[in-house]
Amino acid sequence: MRYSETLQLFDQACEFPAEHATVVQQLGDIELAAQNGDSVEMSEVLARTSEATYQSAEGLYNSLVGNLDDDFIGRKYYDDRAGSTSGTDEVRTETDRL
């Protein structure tokens, strides 16, 4: 399962607020597939969080996503929406306006 599909799963499979142990018992054996082909069980990812109770599907999803390995991220620091290279400033001068 792709991690992006888990929000809908959490919404359908869990009753909130949900205890961490209950979520792991119900959904912990689900395999999450990384973009590089590797996979990890949801229980392994959720073991990295200190949350005892999740108040909503969104809260559980945010906790899961925040604890995923870098393998689940596409190209790191890639942004196809940026118009200029980050860290550089564009300075316009009078000659630029001619």
PDB file as gemmi writes it, atoms N, CA and C in Angstrom:
CRYST1    1.000    1.000    1.000  90.00  90.00  90.00 P 1                      
ATOM      1  N   MET A   1       0.849  -1.168   0.000  1.00  0.00           N  
ATOM      2  CA  MET A   1       0.000   0.000   0.000  1.00  0.00           C  
ATOM      3  C   MET A   1       0.894   1.229   0.000  1.00  0.00           C  
ATOM      4  N   ARG A   2       0.512   2.227  -0.766  1.00  0.00           N  
ATOM      5  CA  ARG A   2       1.233   3.495  -0.749  1.00  0.00           C  
ATOM      6  C   ARG A   2       0.812   4.280   0.498  1.00  0.00           C  
ATOM      7  N   TYR A   3       1.757   4.981   1.077  1.00  0.00           N  
ATOM      8  CA  TYR A   3       1.436   5.715   2.310  1.00  0.00           C  
ATOM      9  C   TYR A   3       0.359   6.757   2.075  1.00  0.00           C  
ATOM     10  N   SER A   4       0.259   7.271   0.858  1.00  0.00           N  
ATOM     11  CA  SER A   4      -0.750   8.293   0.560  1.00  0.00           C  
ATOM     12  C   SER A   4      -2.174   7.744   0.638  1.00  0.00           C  
ATOM     13  N   GLU A   5      -2.322   6.429   0.610  1.00  0.00           N  
ATOM     14  CA  GLU A   5      -3.642   5.801   0.699  1.00  0.00           C  
ATOM     15  C   GLU A   5      -4.075   5.540   2.137  1.00  0.00           C  
ATOM     16  N   THR A   6      -3.182   5.764   3.090  1.00  0.00           N  
ATOM     17  CA  THR A   6      -3.481   5.398   4.469  1.00  0.00           C  
ATOM     18  C   THR A   6      -4.478   6.328   5.151  1.00  0.00           C  
ATOM     19  N   LEU A   7      -4.563   7.573   4.731  1.00  0.00           N  
ATOM     20  CA  LEU A   7      -5.527   8.491   5.350  1.00  0.00           C  
ATOM     21  C   LEU A   7      -6.940   7.951   5.188  1.00  0.00           C  
ATOM     22  N   GLN A   8      -7.265   7.505   4.002  1.00  0.00           N  
ATOM     23  CA  GLN A   8      -8.593   6.932   3.760  1.00  0.00           C  
ATOM     24  C   GLN A   8      -8.774   5.646   4.563  1.00  0.00           C  
ATOM     25  N   LEU A   9      -7.731   4.825   4.633  1.00  0.00           N  
ATOM     26  CA  LEU A   9      -7.787   3.596   5.423  1.00  0.00           C  
ATOM     27  C   LEU A   9      -8.055   3.914   6.891  1.00  0.00           C  
ATOM     28  N   PHE A  10      -7.331   4.869   7.439  1.00  0.00           N  
ATOM     29  CA  PHE A  10      -7.514   5.242   8.840  1.00  0.00           C  
ATOM     30  C   PHE A  10      -8.933   5.732   9.093  1.00  0.00           C  
ATOM     31  N   ASP A  11      -9.433   6.525   8.183  1.00  0.00           N  
ATOM     32  CA  ASP A  11     -10.782   7.072   8.319  1.00  0.00           C  
ATOM     33  C   ASP A  11     -11.831   5.968   8.332  1.00  0.00           C  
ATOM     34  N   GLN A  12     -11.623   4.938   7.532  1.00  0.00           N  
ATOM     35  CA  GLN A  12     -12.601   3.855   7.419  1.00  0.00           C  
ATOM     36  C   GLN A  12     -12.429   2.769   8.478  1.00  0.00           C  
ATOM     37  N   ALA A  13     -11.186   2.487   8.866  1.00  0.00           N  
ATOM     38  CA  ALA A  13     -10.922   1.337   9.724  1.00  0.00           C  
ATOM     39  C   ALA A  13     -10.845   1.658  11.211  1.00  0.00           C  
ATOM     40  N   CYS A  14     -10.670   2.913  11.551  1.00  0.00           N  
ATOM     41  CA  CYS A  14     -10.458   3.267  12.955  1.00  0.00           C  
ATOM     42  C   CYS A  14     -11.576   4.144  13.486  1.00  0.00           C  
ATOM     43  N   GLU A  15     -11.797   4.008  14.770  1.00  0.00           N  
ATOM     44  CA  GLU A  15     -12.732   4.880  15.479  1.00  0.00           C  
ATOM     45  C   GLU A  15     -11.901   5.790  16.374  1.00  0.00           C  
ATOM     46  N   PHE A  16     -12.109   7.082  16.247  1.00  0.00           N  
ATOM     47  CA  PHE A  16     -11.284   8.058  16.969  1.00  0.00           C  
ATOM     48  C   PHE A  16     -12.036   8.698  18.107  1.00  0.00           C  
ATOM     49  N   PRO A  17     -11.338   9.009  19.195  1.00  0.00           N  
ATOM     50  CA  PRO A  17      -9.909   8.837  19.406  1.00  0.00           C  
ATOM     51  C   PRO A  17      -9.533   7.355  19.453  1.00  0.00           C  
ATOM     52  N   ALA A  18      -8.322   7.049  18.977  1.00  0.00           N  
ATOM     53  CA  ALA A  18      -7.838   5.668  18.899  1.00  0.00           C  
ATOM     54  C   ALA A  18      -6.524   5.541  19.660  1.00  0.00           C  
ATOM     55  N   GLU A  19      -6.428   4.501  20.432  1.00  0.00           N  
ATOM     56  CA  GLU A  19      -5.199   4.229  21.175  1.00  0.00           C  
ATOM     57  C   GLU A  19      -4.132   3.703  20.220  1.00  0.00           C  
ATOM     58  N   HIS A  20      -2.892   4.081  20.474  1.00  0.00           N  
ATOM     59  CA  HIS A  20      -1.766   3.645  19.647  1.00  0.00           C  
ATOM     60  C   HIS A  20      -1.724   2.119  19.547  1.00  0.00           C  
ATOM     61  N   ALA A  21      -1.843   1.437  20.671  1.00  0.00           N  
ATOM     62  CA  ALA A  21      -1.764  -0.028  20.676  1.00  0.00           C  
ATOM     63  C   ALA A  21      -2.875  -0.654  19.838  1.00  0.00           C  
ATOM     64  N   THR A  22      -4.061  -0.071  19.861  1.00  0.00           N  
ATOM     65  CA  THR A  22      -5.187  -0.585  19.076  1.00  0.00           C  
ATOM     66  C   THR A  22      -4.920  -0.424  17.587  1.00  0.00           C  
ATOM     67  N   VAL A  23      -4.398   0.720  17.191  1.00  0.00           N  
ATOM     68  CA  VAL A  23      -4.077   0.963  15.777  1.00  0.00           C  
ATOM     69  C   VAL A  23      -3.028  -0.034  15.300  1.00  0.00           C  
ATOM     70  N   VAL A  24      -1.986  -0.233  16.082  1.00  0.00           N  
ATOM     71  CA  VAL A  24      -0.924  -1.165  15.708  1.00  0.00           C  
ATOM     72  C   VAL A  24      -1.473  -2.585  15.620  1.00  0.00           C  
ATOM     73  N   GLN A  25      -2.344  -2.962  16.547  1.00  0.00           N  
ATOM     74  CA  GLN A  25      -2.924  -4.301  16.523  1.00  0.00           C  
ATOM     75  C   GLN A  25      -3.790  -4.500  15.279  1.00  0.00           C  
ATOM     76  N   GLN A  26      -4.588  -3.502  14.914  1.00  0.00           N  
ATOM     77  CA  GLN A  26      -5.496  -3.625  13.776  1.00  0.00           C  
ATOM     78  C   GLN A  26      -4.800  -3.477  12.430  1.00  0.00           C  
ATOM     79  N   LEU A  27      -3.843  -2.570  12.336  1.00  0.00           N  
ATOM     80  CA  LEU A  27      -3.289  -2.204  11.028  1.00  0.00           C  
ATOM     81  C   LEU A  27      -1.775  -2.370  10.915  1.00  0.00           C  
ATOM     82  N   GLY A  28      -1.139  -2.795  11.976  1.00  0.00           N  
ATOM     83  CA  GLY A  28       0.322  -2.834  12.009  1.00  0.00           C  
ATOM     84  C   GLY A  28       0.990  -3.734  11.010  1.00  0.00           C  
ATOM     85  N   ASP A  29       0.312  -4.770  10.530  1.00  0.00           N  
ATOM     86  CA  ASP A  29       0.942  -5.696   9.588  1.00  0.00           C  
ATOM     87  C   ASP A  29       0.818  -5.255   8.130  1.00  0.00           C  
ATOM     88  N   ILE A  30       0.194  -4.123   7.876  1.00  0.00           N  
ATOM     89  CA  ILE A  30       0.062  -3.611   6.509  1.00  0.00           C  
ATOM     90  C   ILE A  30       1.420  -3.119   6.031  1.00  0.00           C  
ATOM     91  N   GLU A  31       1.801  -3.564   4.833  1.00  0.00           N  
ATOM     92  CA  GLU A  31       3.075  -3.176   4.234  1.00  0.00           C  
ATOM     93  C   GLU A  31       2.921  -1.858   3.489  1.00  0.00           C  
ATOM     94  N   LEU A  32       3.816  -0.937   3.757  1.00  0.00           N  
ATOM     95  CA  LEU A  32       3.861   0.339   3.049  1.00  0.00           C  
ATOM     96  C   LEU A  32       4.996   0.276   2.037  1.00  0.00           C  
ATOM     97  N   ALA A  33       4.682   0.554   0.774  1.00  0.00           N  
ATOM     98  CA  ALA A  33       5.666   0.452  -0.302  1.00  0.00           C  
ATOM     99  C   ALA A  33       6.342   1.796  -0.544  1.00  0.00           C  
ATOM    100  N   ALA A  34       7.665   1.772  -0.544  1.00  0.00           N  
ATOM    101  CA  ALA A  34       8.445   2.976  -0.835  1.00  0.00           C  
ATOM    102  C   ALA A  34       8.630   3.107  -2.341  1.00  0.00           C  
ATOM    103  N   GLN A  35       9.020   4.288  -2.787  1.00  0.00           N  
ATOM    104  CA  GLN A  35       9.216   4.541  -4.213  1.00  0.00           C  
ATOM    105  C   GLN A  35      10.356   3.729  -4.802  1.00  0.00           C  
ATOM    106  N   ASN A  36      11.314   3.323  -3.982  1.00  0.00           N  
ATOM    107  CA  ASN A  36      12.449   2.547  -4.480  1.00  0.00           C  
ATOM    108  C   ASN A  36      12.170   1.048  -4.508  1.00  0.00           C  
ATOM    109  N   GLY A  37      10.947   0.635  -4.155  1.00  0.00           N  
ATOM    110  CA  GLY A  37      10.572  -0.773  -4.187  1.00  0.00           C  
ATOM    111  C   GLY A  37      10.636  -1.470  -2.840  1.00  0.00           C  
ATOM    112  N   ASP A  38      11.295  -0.875  -1.870  1.00  0.00           N  
ATOM    113  CA  ASP A  38      11.346  -1.454  -0.527  1.00  0.00           C  
ATOM    114  C   ASP A  38       9.993  -1.295   0.147  1.00  0.00           C  
ATOM    115  N   SER A  39       9.792  -2.041   1.217  1.00  0.00           N  
ATOM    116  CA  SER A  39       8.555  -1.891   1.982  1.00  0.00           C  
ATOM    117  C   SER A  39       8.857  -2.015   3.465  1.00  0.00           C  
ATOM    118  N   VAL A  40       7.934  -1.505   4.258  1.00  0.00           N  
ATOM    119  CA  VAL A  40       8.072  -1.539   5.708  1.00  0.00           C  
ATOM    120  C   VAL A  40       6.675  -1.719   6.291  1.00  0.00           C  
ATOM    121  N   GLU A  41       6.591  -2.436   7.402  1.00  0.00           N  
ATOM    122  CA  GLU A  41       5.292  -2.604   8.057  1.00  0.00           C  
ATOM    123  C   GLU A  41       4.917  -1.324   8.791  1.00  0.00           C  
ATOM    124  N   MET A  42       3.630  -1.050   8.797  1.00  0.00           N  
ATOM    125  CA  MET A  42       3.130   0.147   9.456  1.00  0.00           C  
ATOM    126  C   MET A  42       3.509   0.158  10.940  1.00  0.00           C  
ATOM    127  N   SER A  43       3.516  -0.998  11.572  1.00  0.00           N  
ATOM    128  CA  SER A  43       3.863  -1.068  12.995  1.00  0.00           C  
ATOM    129  C   SER A  43       5.282  -0.579  13.248  1.00  0.00           C  
ATOM    130  N   GLU A  44       6.194  -0.843  12.306  1.00  0.00           N  
ATOM    131  CA  GLU A  44       7.578  -0.397  12.456  1.00  0.00           C  
ATOM    132  C   GLU A  44       7.673   1.127  12.394  1.00  0.00           C  
ATOM    133  N   VAL A  45       6.903   1.733  11.517  1.00  0.00           N  
ATOM    134  CA  VAL A  45       6.910   3.192  11.392  1.00  0.00           C  
ATOM    135  C   VAL A  45       6.277   3.825  12.625  1.00  0.00           C  
ATOM    136  N   LEU A  46       5.140   3.286  13.055  1.00  0.00           N  
ATOM    137  CA  LEU A  46       4.436   3.861  14.206  1.00  0.00           C  
ATOM    138  C   LEU A  46       5.189   3.648  15.516  1.00  0.00           C  
ATOM    139  N   ALA A  47       6.116   2.687  15.546  1.00  0.00           N  
ATOM    140  CA  ALA A  47       6.924   2.466  16.748  1.00  0.00           C  
ATOM    141  C   ALA A  47       7.849   3.654  17.018  1.00  0.00           C  
ATOM    142  N   ARG A  48       8.085   4.490  16.011  1.00  0.00           N  
ATOM    143  CA  ARG A  48       8.975   5.649  16.147  1.00  0.00           C  
ATOM    144  C   ARG A  48       8.284   6.858  16.766  1.00  0.00           C  
ATOM    145  N   THR A  49       6.990   6.795  16.965  1.00  0.00           N  
ATOM    146  CA  THR A  49       6.254   7.938  17.496  1.00  0.00           C  
ATOM    147  C   THR A  49       6.037   7.788  18.996  1.00  0.00           C  
ATOM    148  N   SER A  50       5.849   8.897  19.651  1.00  0.00           N  
ATOM    149  CA  SER A  50       5.588   8.872  21.094  1.00  0.00           C  
ATOM    150  C   SER A  50       4.102   9.055  21.397  1.00  0.00           C  
ATOM    151  N   GLU A  51       3.288   9.101  20.357  1.00  0.00           N  
ATOM    152  CA  GLU A  51       1.843   9.296  20.539  1.00  0.00           C  
ATOM    153  C   GLU A  51       1.228   8.105  21.276  1.00  0.00           C  
ATOM    154  N   ALA A  52       0.383   8.382  22.240  1.00  0.00           N  
ATOM    155  CA  ALA A  52      -0.348   7.331  22.943  1.00  0.00           C  
ATOM    156  C   ALA A  52      -1.761   7.206  22.394  1.00  0.00           C  
ATOM    157  N   THR A  53      -2.313   8.332  21.936  1.00  0.00           N  
ATOM    158  CA  THR A  53      -3.681   8.380  21.417  1.00  0.00           C  
ATOM    159  C   THR A  53      -3.711   9.291  20.200  1.00  0.00           C  
ATOM    160  N   TYR A  54      -4.468   8.869  19.197  1.00  0.00           N  
ATOM    161  CA  TYR A  54      -4.667   9.680  17.992  1.00  0.00           C  
ATOM    162  C   TYR A  54      -6.093  10.212  18.029  1.00  0.00           C  
ATOM    163  N   GLN A  55      -6.234  11.523  17.889  1.00  0.00           N  
ATOM    164  CA  GLN A  55      -7.548  12.155  17.988  1.00  0.00           C  
ATOM    165  C   GLN A  55      -8.347  12.093  16.694  1.00  0.00           C  
ATOM    166  N   SER A  56      -7.666  11.898  15.564  1.00  0.00           N  
ATOM    167  CA  SER A  56      -8.347  11.893  14.266  1.00  0.00           C  
ATOM    168  C   SER A  56      -7.533  11.095  13.259  1.00  0.00           C  
ATOM    169  N   ALA A  57      -8.157  10.783  12.127  1.00  0.00           N  
ATOM    170  CA  ALA A  57      -7.455  10.102  11.038  1.00  0.00           C  
ATOM    171  C   ALA A  57      -6.301  10.969  10.542  1.00  0.00           C  
ATOM    172  N   GLU A  58      -6.526  12.275  10.491  1.00  0.00           N  
ATOM    173  CA  GLU A  58      -5.483  13.196  10.035  1.00  0.00           C  
ATOM    174  C   GLU A  58      -4.290  13.196  10.989  1.00  0.00           C  
ATOM    175  N   GLY A  59      -4.562  13.152  12.284  1.00  0.00           N  
ATOM    176  CA  GLY A  59      -3.486  13.110  13.262  1.00  0.00           C  
ATOM    177  C   GLY A  59      -2.662  11.837  13.149  1.00  0.00           C  
ATOM    178  N   LEU A  60      -3.329  10.721  12.942  1.00  0.00           N  
ATOM    179  CA  LEU A  60      -2.639   9.445  12.757  1.00  0.00           C  
ATOM    180  C   LEU A  60      -1.820   9.474  11.473  1.00  0.00           C  
ATOM    181  N   TYR A  61      -2.404   9.981  10.404  1.00  0.00           N  
ATOM    182  CA  TYR A  61      -1.707  10.087   9.121  1.00  0.00           C  
ATOM    183  C   TYR A  61      -0.461  10.970   9.254  1.00  0.00           C  
ATOM    184  N   ASN A  62      -0.599  12.110   9.906  1.00  0.00           N  
ATOM    185  CA  ASN A  62       0.546  13.009  10.088  1.00  0.00           C  
ATOM    186  C   ASN A  62       1.653  12.354  10.897  1.00  0.00           C  
ATOM    187  N   SER A  63       1.276  11.573  11.897  1.00  0.00           N  
ATOM    188  CA  SER A  63       2.259  10.867  12.698  1.00  0.00           C  
ATOM    189  C   SER A  63       2.978   9.812  11.856  1.00  0.00           C  
ATOM    190  N   LEU A  64       2.230   9.103  11.028  1.00  0.00           N  
ATOM    191  CA  LEU A  64       2.822   8.090  10.152  1.00  0.00           C  
ATOM    192  C   LEU A  64       3.787   8.743   9.162  1.00  0.00           C  
ATOM    193  N   VAL A  65       3.321   9.747   8.458  1.00  0.00           N  
ATOM    194  CA  VAL A  65       4.136  10.406   7.432  1.00  0.00           C  
ATOM    195  C   VAL A  65       5.387  11.036   8.043  1.00  0.00           C  
ATOM    196  N   GLY A  66       5.252  11.609   9.212  1.00  0.00           N  
ATOM    197  CA  GLY A  66       6.388  12.241   9.869  1.00  0.00           C  
ATOM    198  C   GLY A  66       7.460  11.270  10.320  1.00  0.00           C  
ATOM    199  N   ASN A  67       7.137   9.990  10.353  1.00  0.00           N  
ATOM    200  CA  ASN A  67       8.102   8.990  10.804  1.00  0.00           C  
ATOM    201  C   ASN A  67       8.552   8.043   9.701  1.00  0.00           C  
ATOM    202  N   LEU A  68       8.195   8.329   8.462  1.00  0.00           N  
ATOM    203  CA  LEU A  68       8.646   7.513   7.337  1.00  0.00           C  
ATOM    204  C   LEU A  68      10.116   7.793   7.035  1.00  0.00           C  
ATOM    205  N   ASP A  69      10.810   6.778   6.531  1.00  0.00           N  
ATOM    206  CA  ASP A  69      12.201   6.937   6.120  1.00  0.00           C  
ATOM    207  C   ASP A  69      12.296   7.788   4.859  1.00  0.00           C  
ATOM    208  N   ASP A  70      13.494   8.224   4.555  1.00  0.00           N  
ATOM    209  CA  ASP A  70      13.742   9.013   3.346  1.00  0.00           C  
ATOM    210  C   ASP A  70      13.413   8.243   2.070  1.00  0.00           C  
ATOM    211  N   ASP A  71      13.366   6.908   2.133  1.00  0.00           N  
ATOM    212  CA  ASP A  71      13.037   6.095   0.958  1.00  0.00           C  
ATOM    213  C   ASP A  71      11.648   6.409   0.418  1.00  0.00           C  
ATOM    214  N   PHE A  72      10.795   6.970   1.238  1.00  0.00           N  
ATOM    215  CA  PHE A  72       9.425   7.271   0.829  1.00  0.00           C  
ATOM    216  C   PHE A  72       9.307   8.648   0.181  1.00  0.00           C  
ATOM    217  N   ILE A  73      10.394   9.396   0.217  1.00  0.00           N  
ATOM    218  CA  ILE A  73      10.406  10.731  -0.370  1.00  0.00           C  
ATOM    219  C   ILE A  73      10.971  10.615  -1.775  1.00  0.00           C  
ATOM    220  N   GLY A  74      10.412  11.356  -2.692  1.00  0.00           N  
ATOM    221  CA  GLY A  74      10.951  11.381  -4.051  1.00  0.00           C  
ATOM    222  C   GLY A  74      12.322  12.038  -4.035  1.00  0.00           C  
ATOM    223  N   ARG A  75      12.610  12.832  -5.005  1.00  0.00           N  
ATOM    224  CA  ARG A  75      13.888  13.534  -5.029  1.00  0.00           C  
ATOM    225  C   ARG A  75      13.892  14.560  -3.910  1.00  0.00           C  
ATOM    226  N   LYS A  76      14.857  14.445  -3.039  1.00  0.00           N  
ATOM    227  CA  LYS A  76      14.950  15.351  -1.895  1.00  0.00           C  
ATOM    228  C   LYS A  76      15.195  16.775  -2.351  1.00  0.00           C  
ATOM    229  N   TYR A  77      14.494  17.689  -1.732  1.00  0.00           N  
ATOM    230  CA  TYR A  77      14.624  19.126  -1.951  1.00  0.00           C  
ATOM    231  C   TYR A  77      14.222  19.560  -3.358  1.00  0.00           C  
ATOM    232  N   TYR A  78      13.565  18.684  -4.112  1.00  0.00           N  
ATOM    233  CA  TYR A  78      13.125  19.034  -5.465  1.00  0.00           C  
ATOM    234  C   TYR A  78      11.835  19.830  -5.389  1.00  0.00           C  
ATOM    235  N   ASP A  79      11.775  20.908  -6.131  1.00  0.00           N  
ATOM    236  CA  ASP A  79      10.580  21.740  -6.172  1.00  0.00           C  
ATOM    237  C   ASP A  79      10.406  22.230  -7.596  1.00  0.00           C  
ATOM    238  N   ASP A  80       9.408  21.722  -8.290  1.00  0.00           N  
ATOM    239  CA  ASP A  80       9.200  22.131  -9.672  1.00  0.00           C  
ATOM    240  C   ASP A  80       8.412  23.430  -9.765  1.00  0.00           C  
ATOM    241  N   ARG A  81       8.053  24.003  -8.636  1.00  0.00           N  
ATOM    242  CA  ARG A  81       7.287  25.250  -8.628  1.00  0.00           C  
ATOM    243  C   ARG A  81       8.152  26.480  -8.426  1.00  0.00           C  
ATOM    244  N   ALA A  82       9.381  26.281  -8.049  1.00  0.00           N  
ATOM    245  CA  ALA A  82      10.260  27.422  -7.769  1.00  0.00           C  
ATOM    246  C   ALA A  82      10.765  28.024  -9.073  1.00  0.00           C  
ATOM    247  N   GLY A  83      10.784  29.325  -9.130  1.00  0.00           N  
ATOM    248  CA  GLY A  83      11.237  30.002 -10.328  1.00  0.00           C  
ATOM    249  C   GLY A  83      12.726  30.277 -10.338  1.00  0.00           C  
ATOM    250  N   SER A  84      13.337  30.286  -9.173  1.00  0.00           N  
ATOM    251  CA  SER A  84      14.769  30.550  -9.100  1.00  0.00           C  
ATOM    252  C   SER A  84      15.391  29.592  -8.107  1.00  0.00           C  
ATOM    253  N   THR A  85      16.687  29.515  -8.150  1.00  0.00           N  
ATOM    254  CA  THR A  85      17.406  28.649  -7.238  1.00  0.00           C  
ATOM    255  C   THR A  85      17.308  29.222  -5.834  1.00  0.00           C  
ATOM    256  N   SER A  86      16.963  28.363  -4.885  1.00  0.00           N  
ATOM    257  CA  SER A  86      16.848  28.868  -3.519  1.00  0.00           C  
ATOM    258  C   SER A  86      18.213  29.298  -3.009  1.00  0.00           C  
ATOM    259  N   GLY A  87      18.208  30.299  -2.191  1.00  0.00           N  
ATOM    260  CA  GLY A  87      19.441  30.800  -1.620  1.00  0.00           C  
ATOM    261  C   GLY A  87      20.079  31.911  -2.428  1.00  0.00           C  
ATOM    262  N   THR A  88      19.497  32.225  -3.583  1.00  0.00           N  
ATOM    263  CA  THR A  88      20.033  33.327  -4.380  1.00  0.00           C  
ATOM    264  C   THR A  88      19.003  34.430  -4.439  1.00  0.00           C  
ATOM    265  N   ASP A  89      19.472  35.645  -4.485  1.00  0.00           N  
ATOM    266  CA  ASP A  89      18.584  36.801  -4.572  1.00  0.00           C  
ATOM    267  C   ASP A  89      18.709  37.416  -5.954  1.00  0.00           C  
ATOM    268  N   GLU A  90      17.597  37.811  -6.512  1.00  0.00           N  
ATOM    269  CA  GLU A  90      17.622  38.534  -7.773  1.00  0.00           C  
ATOM    270  C   GLU A  90      17.625  40.019  -7.454  1.00  0.00           C  
ATOM    271  N   VAL A  91      18.579  40.712  -8.006  1.00  0.00           N  
ATOM    272  CA  VAL A  91      18.680  42.146  -7.795  1.00  0.00           C  
ATOM    273  C   VAL A  91      18.535  42.812  -9.153  1.00  0.00           C  
ATOM    274  N   ARG A  92      17.559  43.659  -9.274  1.00  0.00           N  
ATOM    275  CA  ARG A  92      17.348  44.376 -10.530  1.00  0.00           C  
ATOM    276  C   ARG A  92      18.078  45.710 -10.473  1.00  0.00           C  
ATOM    277  N   THR A  93      18.678  46.042 -11.583  1.00  0.00           N  
ATOM    278  CA  THR A  93      19.364  47.329 -11.685  1.00  0.00           C  
ATOM    279  C   THR A  93      18.697  48.156 -12.766  1.00  0.00           C  
ATOM    280  N   GLU A  94      19.098  49.392 -12.860  1.00  0.00           N  
ATOM    281  CA  GLU A  94      18.531  50.283 -13.878  1.00  0.00           C  
ATOM    282  C   GLU A  94      18.776  49.745 -15.281  1.00  0.00           C  
ATOM    283  N   THR A  95      19.910  49.108 -15.507  1.00  0.00           N  
ATOM    284  CA  THR A  95      20.213  48.602 -16.851  1.00  0.00           C  
ATOM    285  C   THR A  95      19.320  47.433 -17.229  1.00  0.00           C  
ATOM    286  N   ASP A  96      18.767  46.721 -16.246  1.00  0.00           N  
ATOM    287  CA  ASP A  96      17.848  45.619 -16.530  1.00  0.00           C  
ATOM    288  C   ASP A  96      16.550  46.118 -17.132  1.00  0.00           C  
ATOM    289  N   ARG A  97      16.206  47.347 -16.888  1.00  0.00           N  
ATOM    290  CA  ARG A  97      14.934  47.889 -17.355  1.00  0.00           C  
ATOM    291  C   ARG A  97      15.009  48.408 -18.785  1.00  0.00           C  
ATOM    292  N   LEU A  98      16.187  48.574 -19.340  1.00  0.00           N  
ATOM    293  CA  LEU A  98      16.351  49.124 -20.689  1.00  0.00           C  
ATOM    294  C   LEU A  98      15.951  48.171 -21.746  1.00  0.00           C  
TER     295      LEU A  98                                                      
END                                                                             
